[in-house]
Amino acid sequence: MLQIAEHISLKPYHTFHIEVYAKYFVEVKSVADLLKLMDTTIYKEYPNLIMGGGSNLLFCKDYEGLIIKNTIKGIELLNEDDTYVYIKANAGEVWHELVQYCIEKGYGGIENLSLIPGCVGAAPMQNIGAYGIEIKEVIQEVHALHKDSKQIEIFSNEACQFAYRESVFKRALKNQYIILSVVLKLTKKPLLNTSYGAIQAALAAKNIEHPSIKEVSEAVIAIRSSKLPNPAVLGNAGSFFKNPEITKEAFEVFSKQFPTAPFYPSINEQVKIPAGWLIEQCGWKGKVIGNTGAHKEQALVLVNYGNAQGNEIYNLALAIQQSVKEKFNIEIEPEVNIYI
């Protein structure tokens, strides 16, 4: 039964664990729940925010509208042949649990995305990525409900307009759709990507020369666990900033000034600079200011050391952005969605 609650603390529902309140809060467990909700006066009269795992949100104040917690579950095998499988996963599934499910079945393609917090619904919106893989590489379709027409529409991979941590759902169609499910094209004959980051070193440490998808996943989990704080223990939203991309011309100037800076080739003749390195060079790594700070192991992660207000974390982010701009003449953008 659909129940809309009033004045609900959001602290348990987002990974920064900041004490803010939603004017209204509802949990939807089916598309039928969602359609019923859309007929209510509260839905029609107040702004709304779809929440999955709450792992990419920073609230700087109470939310004066309706929070819709999407817990629509379900994983379905749609089709398969000798090489590929097509999996439909509903938006309320926990992302890491979906990854583990696919690994147990022997389906390759998302093992590098192990331990990314959040739910399936956020995966196409953010075009989540890690260790050389982005979700756009395996998404076939995204099924989404239009908020006004209440019609379910199917977006092809191309229609999603994926870019680095971007999609059409964050830009041109922002707040117009509710993502219901994704269809992933995975492989029974995995082509492993172990060249990015510390995966090769982690595998070599265990004398693994020909890893399985499970062993790659375990390596990624070990690396992430060593570098990133557990949100259940220390409030955070993972990487707070995107890695900036600059033109080759700008990179030539940058590299002459900072010849030891790490970098990666990107699309459209651009070069990607790790934001964590830029932030660390500005002296933020491990720095604590009041109830917040940049994590001691990974400067890219801003943390709530207990009782932080959203504005504290936001002001820290602004100070970091300014110092990176002053030192490197590079602007870094938040990856986290901020509600001011």
FENUR-V871141 format. One line per field, one symbol per residue. phi: phi as a letter, one per 30 degrees, with the letter a starting at -180 (. if undefined). psi: psi as a letter, one per 40 degrees, with the letter a starting at -180 (. if undefined). burial: 1 if it has 9 or more other C-alpha atoms within 8 Angstrom, else 0. A space follows every 10 residues. Layout:
# FENUR-V871141
phi: ???
psi: ???
burial: ???
This chain:
# FENUR-V871141
phi: .dbccchcdc edcbddhcdb bcebbbccca ddedddddcd ddddccdbbd bcdicbbbcc adcdacdcdd bdckbbddaa bdccbcccbd ddddeddded eddddicckb ddcdiddjce ddedddheaa hibbdedbdc bbcbcddcdi cdcccdeddd hdbdhbaddc cdceicbcdc abccccbdbd cdccdcicde dddddchccb ddddddeddd ddddddccdd edcbeabidd cdddcbdddd dddddddbdc ddabdbdhic bccddededd ddideidcbi cblcddcbdd ccbcdkidce dddddddddd eddddddchb cccddddccc
psi: hhhhiighhe deeieefhgi ihdihihhei dddddddeei ddddeiiihh hbefefihhe iihfahhhhh fhihhhhdii addiihhhhi deihdddddd ddddefhide deeiehiaid dedddegiii feiiddeehd ihhihhddef ihihhiddde fiahfiidee cdfheeihhd iihhhiiegh hiheehaedd dddddefhdg iidddddddd dddddddhih dddhhifahd iihihiiddd dddddddgee hiiiiaiffi hhhhdddddd deedhehhhb eiihiddhee hhihehfiid dddddddddd dddddddefh hhiidihhh.
burial: 0000001111 1001111111 1111111111 1011101000 0010010101 1111111111 1111111111 1110001001 0001111111 1111110111 0110001111 1111101111 1111111110 1111110111 1111111000 0000111001 1100111111 0011011111 1111111101 0000010011 0111000000 1011111011 1011100110 1001111111 1111111100 1001100000 0000010001 1111111111 0101111000 1111100111 1111100111 1111011001 1011100000 0100110000
